[in-house]
């Protein structure tokens, strides 16, 4: 049934076919035939229901009409009569629509996605599906089990290549596309495992799965716009997925060729022109991107900002005091966080992490902008 929605999962039939093929000779034919006919029956039955319900054999072929929480009653953004027009105008979010799936064969992009697939802050398989270790500890290669991890790896690789900018489905369950693959790995187990290993795995998983264990029915997104499943330890030690368009964070154009993604709920947009605000006394986290390598950026704060800025444990002094009371700091950037294409461009972007704090700031919103570093001395040349 999962194959009807995403054919990538069909690769999971390979270990099942191998297991049937290793049956005793007199049972091998019926086992293979039963497996194939059973799979086809479920496939045709599911496709038939989809056709009757939506006019298309797959759930992604027909139009999927969705509604957001902010659009529901009592604050409806548009009348019901305009619903169909809105869906036709904005698309149906289907994998079959034009440009919905954009395969990328960029080794650099695939390398970053592989790292994020394993240990990403919001989508990492190992942090959020760590009990899979038990399946490997109980592994035995008989009856086609050796093909299970290979099939799972091929499916994961297909998602990374087909959906390089959203390989995890944008859901708040860790890696949502990995959910049908995770149960397959349990079938690797063919022998008992000591209870001590289960305790050890639970202990290792607790820093990352603690929020899910304590509030399993909570709404996935918190008031700050971040996923509730991401613990403080995950935010501090796991890398943010710079390739993923739907990873939490508000993005905006800061001008001068800079692109900024806000990664902290203490920072929010203040309107057009790339203007932002930060809650006084709090710490802000930004991801800054540029088509060219950067040595530094300028942070311009309004008149409420103090004359001290902490970045990466270092205290900076203002580069310039403006006549309107604004304060300009030049912030040196460390080594690039990552270099790869982003979802709107085939060209590489140089990405930098920026973590800053205003010591002694008043408990009030402080406006600021991120600007490209440039020579502040203007010269007039006369011929």
Helices and strands as residue ranges (DSSP letters): H 2-5, G 7-12, H 13-21, H 25-54, G 69-71, G 80-82, H 83-90, H 107-119, H 125-128, H 132-137, H 146-162, G 176-178, H 179-186, H 195-214, H 232-237, E 250-255, E 258-262, E 267-269, E 276-279, E 283-290, E 296-301, E 308-311, E 314-317, E 320-321, E 327-332, E 338-342, E 345-357, E 365-372
